[in-house]
Amino acid sequence: MKKRVVITGIGVISPNGIGKENFWNALKEGKSGIKKITSFDTTDLPVKIAGEVNDFKPENFIEDTKKIRRMARFSQFAVACAKMLIEDSKIDLKSLAPDKTIICLGVSTSAMDFIESQHKNLLKKGYKSIFPFGIFAAAPYKATQEILNEFNIEIPTLTISTNCSSGLDAIGFGYQEIKKGNYDIVIAGGVDASITPLIIGGLSASKIMSLRNEEPERASRPFDKLRDGGVLSEGAGMVVIEEYYNAIRRNANIYCEITGYGRWTEKEDSKAGEGFEKAMINCLKDSFLKKESIDYISAHGPSDPFLDYFETLAIKNVFGEYAYKIPVSSIKSMIGNPLSSGGVLQLISCIMAFLQKILPPTINYEYPDPLCDLDYIPNKPRISDIKYCLINSHGAGGNNSSLIIKKYEDK
């Protein structure tokens, strides 16, 4: 018998809201979380805006202040998000079978805040000024380890790094492992806290970021003709993925069902958009669905002049004329690009769309681009009772992932 895989818990840390309700309300209202950077001086940088999570207070989630000081920001996000997730899913972690449970997180850039601050100390004062735990706190795996430490549990963990698609790939991994029968429960998601001088400087040098510094809330404008680049942000998104009968036995609240996952990695000279296409095709094959079954696409849509067009082209190549009948939107218009957590936050927005029968808009869509000519749900949410959502995520370096989720039906 084919195993069904469901989602039974949600945790969210986003620039426009912490917690699923705040996050979703902001999306419905078209509220942007993009503002001028406050965490460091941007005077000498051309890019001065980002999606910072300004209202995050680690002490609201972690009691031990010494532990907080030893943790990089991305690990603080991970622990806080995990606490929201466990409360939402009502799972008793101590009762879980360690050989049937795993934590899998996607991480894109690791602890650049620690790395940069400690490097400054090294240059100014020598190696003795370096924080003794700093090099370990900066490791990509540290986020999962801190979750184990906080909950005092021992279960397997895994860290995935495929750039922006890392979080969606962590969920895809969990889905596949449960289908194979290897695990009953997978805690999966993505986390990144990458708003630092070095990263903003590097992205500025690459000239792929928006320079709308005087109107940050309008800077991220996916598919709009006047888009001038993406906006970096930070955040975390996590879900509990569970084997269906395991969820039923513990009377869990089931949000949705995962029905398909596909990915593809391009080489440097691949045809533009090929990765998007093959990931979606593979995802549809895995789900055994017809193209016409898809009711909504949560696009990667980072507000990049090229990527937005290539994703649009890929959708048209995969779905043909039906592409013009599928609503497509990008929540990055409101949250920017939080790297590995982006695809997970898209997934969570789709879950909330199932529950409330509302599709989130693409805000700042003012000037139609003739090369991007699909239905992008411009500026205002749309009432719609949908059954199947497809989520796209793309990572620099050619990683592309797609996931299909289905509105939960008790049958």
C-alpha positions in Angstrom: 0.0 0.0 0.0 1.3 3.5 -0.9 2.1 5.5 2.2 0.4 8.9 2.5 2.5 11.7 3.8 0.9 14.6 5.6 1.9 17.9 7.4 0.8 18.2 11.0 2.7 21.2 12.4 3.9 24.7 11.3 6.5 27.1 12.6 7.2 30.5 11.0 9.7 33.3 11.5 9.4 35.9 8.7 10.2 39.6 8.1 6.5 40.4 8.0 5.4 38.2 10.9 6.4 35.7 13.5 4.0 32.8 13.9 1.7 31.3 11.3 -1.2 33.7 12.1 0.8 36.9 12.0 2.6 35.7 8.8 -0.6 34.8 7.0 -2.4 38.0 8.0 0.4 40.0 6.6 0.3 38.1 3.4 -3.5 38.5 3.0 -3.1 42.3 3.7 -0.2 42.6 1.2 2.0 43.8 4.0 5.7 44.0 3.2 8.4 43.2 5.7 11.2 44.9 3.7 12.7 48.0 5.3 16.0 49.9 5.6 18.7 47.8 7.3 19.1 48.6 11.0 21.6 45.9 12.2 24.7 47.6 10.7 25.8 50.8 9.0 25.1 50.7 5.3 26.6 54.1 4.5 29.3 52.7 2.2 27.0 50.1 0.6 24.8 50.6 -2.5 22.1 48.3 -1.1 20.6 49.6 2.1 17.4 47.5 2.4 16.5 44.0 3.4 13.9 41.8 5.0 15.1 41.9 8.6 13.1 40.2 11.4 13.3 43.2 13.6 10.8 42.0 16.3 12.6 38.7 17.0 13.6 38.3 20.6 15.4 35.0 21.3 14.7 35.3 25.1 11.1 34.8 24.3 11.9 31.2 23.2 15.2 30.3 25.0 15.5 30.8 28.8 19.2 30.4 29.2 20.8 33.8 28.3 24.3 32.3 28.3 23.1 29.8 25.6 21.7 32.7 23.6 25.0 34.5 23.6 26.8 31.3 22.3 24.3 30.8 19.5 24.5 32.4 16.0 21.3 34.1 14.9 20.3 31.3 12.4 20.5 28.8 15.3 18.3 31.1 17.5 15.8 31.2 14.6 15.9 27.4 14.3 15.3 26.7 18.0 12.5 29.3 18.2 10.8 28.0 15.1 11.1 24.4 16.4 9.4 25.5 19.6 6.4 27.0 17.7 6.3 23.9 15.6 6.2 21.4 18.4 3.5 23.4 20.2 1.5 23.5 17.0 1.8 19.8 16.2 1.3 18.7 19.9 4.0 16.1 19.5 5.6 14.7 22.7 9.3 14.6 21.6 10.3 12.4 24.5 7.9 9.7 23.4 9.1 9.5 19.8 10.9 6.4 18.5 14.5 7.7 17.8 15.0 5.3 14.9 11.7 6.5 13.2 12.3 10.2 13.6 14.7 12.7 12.1 15.3 16.4 11.9 16.4 17.7 8.5 17.1 21.4 7.9 18.1 23.3 4.8 20.8 26.0 5.4 22.2 28.2 2.7 24.8 30.6 4.2 25.3 29.4 7.8 26.4 31.8 10.6 27.9 34.7 8.7 27.2 37.0 11.6 29.5 35.0 13.8 32.1 34.5 11.1 32.3 38.2 10.2 32.5 39.4 13.8 35.1 36.9 14.8 37.2 37.7 11.7 37.2 41.3 12.8 38.4 40.3 16.2 41.2 38.3 14.7 42.5 41.1 12.5 42.3 43.7 15.3 43.4 41.8 18.4 44.7 38.4 17.4 43.4 34.9 17.8 43.1 35.1 21.6 40.2 37.6 21.1 38.1 35.0 19.2 35.1 33.6 21.0 36.1 30.1 22.0 32.8 28.5 20.8 32.6 30.7 17.7 34.0 28.4 15.1 31.6 25.6 16.2 28.6 27.9 16.4 29.2 28.9 12.8 29.0 25.4 11.4 25.9 24.7 9.2 24.9 21.6 11.2 24.7 23.6 14.4 21.1 24.6 14.0 19.9 21.0 14.2 22.2 20.3 17.2 20.9 23.3 19.1 17.3 22.0 18.7 18.4 18.6 20.2 20.1 20.5 23.0 17.1 22.7 23.7 14.7 19.8 23.9 17.2 17.3 25.5 16.6 14.6 22.9 18.7 12.3 20.8 17.5 11.6 17.3 19.2 11.6 13.9 19.7 14.9 12.1 20.7 16.0 8.6 21.7 19.3 7.1 21.1 20.0 3.4 22.6 22.9 1.4 21.4 23.5 -2.1 21.2 27.3 -1.7 17.7 28.8 -1.8 16.1 25.4 -2.5 17.6 23.9 0.6 14.5 24.2 2.8 12.2 22.7 0.1 14.7 19.9 -0.5 14.7 19.1 3.2 10.9 18.7 3.0 11.3 16.7 -0.2 13.8 14.4 1.6 11.3 13.9 4.5 8.5 13.1 2.1 10.6 10.5 0.3 11.9 8.9 3.4 8.4 8.5 4.9 7.1 7.0 1.7 10.0 4.5 1.8 9.0 3.6 5.3 12.3 4.7 6.8 10.7 7.3 9.2 7.3 8.0 10.6 8.0 11.7 11.5 10.4 14.2 9.9 10.9 17.7 11.3 12.0 19.6 8.3 12.5 23.1 7.0 14.9 25.9 6.2 16.7 28.6 8.2 19.0 31.5 7.3 20.1 34.7 8.9 22.3 36.2 6.1 21.9 40.0 6.4 25.5 40.9 7.1 27.9 43.5 5.7 29.9 40.9 3.7 26.9 39.3 2.1 25.1 42.5 1.3 28.4 43.8 -0.1 28.9 40.7 -2.2 25.4 40.7 -3.6 25.8 44.5 -4.3 29.0 43.7 -6.2 27.1 41.1 -8.3 24.5 43.8 -9.2 21.6 41.5 -8.7 19.9 43.4 -5.9 17.2 46.1 -6.0 18.5 49.6 -5.4 15.1 51.1 -4.5 16.5 52.2 -1.2 14.1 55.1 -0.7 11.0 52.9 -1.1 11.9 49.5 0.4 8.3 48.2 0.7 8.0 48.6 -3.1 11.5 47.2 -4.0 10.5 43.6 -4.4 8.3 43.5 -7.5 8.2 40.0 -9.1 7.2 39.8 -12.7 6.8 43.6 -12.9 8.4 45.3 -15.9 10.3 47.7 -13.7 11.8 45.1 -11.3 15.5 45.8 -10.8 16.6 42.9 -8.6 15.8 40.9 -5.6 15.9 41.8 -1.9 17.7 39.7 0.6 15.9 38.7 3.8 16.1 36.3 6.7 13.8 33.9 8.5 12.9 30.3 9.2 10.1 28.0 8.2 9.6 24.4 9.6 6.9 21.7 9.3 6.2 18.4 10.9 5.9 15.7 8.1 4.2 12.6 9.2 3.1 9.2 7.9 -0.7 9.4 7.6 -1.7 6.5 9.9 0.9 7.7 12.5 -0.9 11.1 12.5 -4.3 9.5 12.8 -3.2 7.3 15.7 -2.2 10.4 17.7 -5.2 12.4 16.6 -3.0 15.0 15.0 -4.4 18.1 13.2 -3.6 17.4 9.5 -3.0 20.5 7.4 -2.4 19.0 4.0 -0.9 16.0 2.1 2.3 16.0 0.1 1.8 14.2 -3.2 4.8 15.0 -5.3 8.4 16.2 -5.3 10.9 16.8 -8.1 14.2 18.4 -8.5 16.8 19.1 -11.2 20.3 20.7 -11.2 21.5 22.6 -14.2 25.0 22.8 -15.5 26.5 26.2 -16.4 25.6 26.0 -20.1 22.1 24.6 -19.6 19.2 26.2 -21.5 17.8 29.0 -19.4 14.8 27.8 -17.4 15.5 24.2 -18.1 15.9 23.4 -14.4 12.6 24.9 -13.5 11.0 22.9 -16.3 12.5 19.5 -15.3 11.8 20.0 -11.6 8.1 20.7 -12.3 7.9 17.8 -14.8 9.5 15.4 -12.3 7.2 16.6 -9.6 4.1 16.0 -11.7 5.3 12.5 -12.6 6.0 11.7 -8.9 2.5 12.9 -8.0 0.8 10.9 -10.9 -1.2 14.1 -11.6 -2.3 15.6 -14.8 -1.1 19.1 -15.5 -4.7 20.4 -15.4 -5.0 19.3 -11.7 -2.8 22.1 -10.5 -4.9 25.0 -9.2 -2.2 27.4 -8.1 1.5 27.9 -8.4 3.6 29.5 -5.6 6.4 30.9 -7.7 10.0 31.3 -6.7 9.7 34.7 -8.3 12.6 36.6 -6.6 12.0 39.9 -8.5 15.1 39.2 -10.7 14.9 40.5 -14.3 16.0 37.2 -15.7 14.8 34.5 -13.2 11.2 35.8 -13.2 11.1 35.5 -17.0 12.7 32.1 -17.1 10.3 30.7 -14.5 7.4 32.2 -16.4 8.7 30.6 -19.6 9.2 27.3 -17.9 5.6 27.3 -16.5 4.3 27.9 -20.1 6.5 25.2 -21.5 5.3 22.7 -18.9 1.6 23.6 -18.8 1.0 24.8 -22.3 -2.1 26.8 -22.8 -3.3 25.8 -19.4 -0.6 28.0 -17.9 -2.8 31.0 -18.6 -5.6 29.6 -16.4 -3.4 28.9 -13.4 -3.1 31.7 -10.8 0.6 32.3 -10.0 2.0 34.5 -7.2 5.2 35.3 -5.4 5.2 36.0 -1.7 8.8 37.3 -2.1 7.1 40.5 -3.1 6.3 40.8 0.6 9.1 38.9 2.4 12.1 39.3 0.1 14.3 36.3 -0.4 15.1 34.5 2.8 17.2 31.9 1.0 16.7 28.4 2.3 13.5 29.3 4.3 11.9 30.8 1.2 10.4 27.6 -0.3 9.2 26.5 3.1 7.4 29.8 3.8 5.8 29.5 0.3 4.6 26.0 1.3 3.1 27.4 4.6 1.4 30.2 2.7 -0.2 27.5 0.5 -1.4 25.5 3.5 -3.0 28.7 4.9 -4.5 29.3 1.4 -6.2 25.9 1.7 -7.6 26.7 5.1 -8.9 30.1 4.4 -9.7 29.8 0.6 -7.6 32.8 -0.2 -4.6 33.1 -2.5 -1.9 35.5 -1.5 -1.1 38.3 -4.0 2.0 39.5 -5.8 2.3 43.1 -4.5 4.0 45.9 -6.3 2.8 44.6 -9.7 2.2 47.8 -11.5 3.6 47.6 -15.0 2.9 44.4 -16.9 5.9 42.9 -18.6 5.0 41.4 -22.0 7.5 38.6 -21.4 5.8 37.8 -18.1 2.2 37.4 -19.1 0.6 34.9 -16.7 -2.0 35.6 -14.0 0.2 36.8 -11.1 -2.7 37.7 -8.7 -1.7 41.4 -8.7 -1.7 43.4 -5.5 -4.8 42.0 -3.9 -5.6 38.5 -2.4 -8.1 36.4 -4.3 -10.9 34.2 -2.9 -10.4 30.7 -4.4 -11.1 27.2 -3.1 -8.1 25.2 -4.4 -7.2 21.5 -4.1 -3.6 21.2 -5.5 -0.7 23.7 -5.1 2.7 23.5 -6.8 5.6 25.3 -5.1 8.8 26.2 -7.0 12.2 27.0 -5.5 15.5 27.8 -7.3 19.0 28.1 -5.8 22.0 29.8 -7.3 24.3 27.2 -8.9 21.4 25.6 -10.8 19.4 23.8 -8.1 15.7 23.6 -8.8 13.0 22.0 -6.7 9.2 21.6 -6.9 6.7 20.2 -4.4 3.0 19.5 -4.8 0.6 19.6 -1.8 -3.0 18.6 -1.7 -5.8 20.0 0.4 -6.4 17.4 3.1 -9.4 15.1 2.6 -10.2 12.5 5.2 -10.4 9.5 2.9 
